[in-house]
Amino acid sequence: MPNFETLALSVESHVATVRLNRPEKLNAMNAAMWNDIRSAFRYVDETPEIRVAILEGEGKAFTAGIDLQMMMSVGAQVRDDCDGRTRENLRRVILDLQDTLTSLERCRKPVLAAVHGACVGGGIDLICCADMRYCSADAWFTIKEIDIGMVADVGTLQRLPRLIGEGMTRELAYTARQFDAAEAREMRLMNRVFDTPEALREGVRAIAADIVAKSPLSVRGVKEMISYARDHSIADGLNYVATWNAAMLMSADLQAAMMAGMSKSAPTFKD
């Protein structure tokens, strides 16, 4: 299992827990963390034993968002004698950060975000890439970028409208106002709110265990189909799922599930 500078990674009972681990900085997302997130979810994707991932934060907060020292260092990182090349370099930096978060969507395994405390700026970009989002009652959120004079550029403005609608996304992005767990649930950003961080951890692990018990091949297929349908027409989605099942339906998982149903026992699936 890889070691990371800014994350803690553990695997138990087919569930990977990816924990943001800079608690002294409220898990602010520095350059090392961006690289670690991409590497961690590549590992989750490529490890057959892992069937589900939980993303959470260590300490008092989920994350305070992008590390301001990292933001301040970008100018020196992209500087070139040619203004055009400087701006091309900046574009490549932004695209690379976007790719880090997209790694959660690329990961074939479901990713469950478990949020407690603050989830600021880049934290919202991050959780929007998860399959499902849960939080404790103490969680609060803000799309903070407008307050530092910039346009959020790594996914919130593209993904959040599909989760909560365009009008509410505009309000939150234009104003940077804070909203709490109850409102996040009401706007359907959160699947569920738990009373405490401890209840959140327990509840999300129970949901992960339910997913672990299902056919891993089918779960991966469901994720692929829902993600594809989000960005394509219904006709395209129907065509793709027909092609997928033509390739994957006649699997050992199908036989195991059917036999278990007939014998009223729990099926066992290959990773």
Buried (B, 14 or more C-beta within 10 A) or exposed (E): EEEBEBBBBEBEEBBBBBBBBBEEBBBBBBBBBBBBBBBBBBBBBEBEEBBBBBBBBBBBBBBBBBBEEBEEEBEEEBEEEEEEEBEEBBEEEBEEBBEBBBBBBEBBBBBBBBBBBBBBBBBBBBBBBBBBBBBBBBBBBBBBBBEEEEEBBBBBBBBBBEBBEEEBBEBBBEEBEBBBBEBBBBBEBBBBBBEEBEEBBEBBBEBBBEBBBBBBBBBBBBBBBEEBBEEEEEEEBEEBBEEBBEEBEEBEBBEBBEEBEEEEEEBEBEE
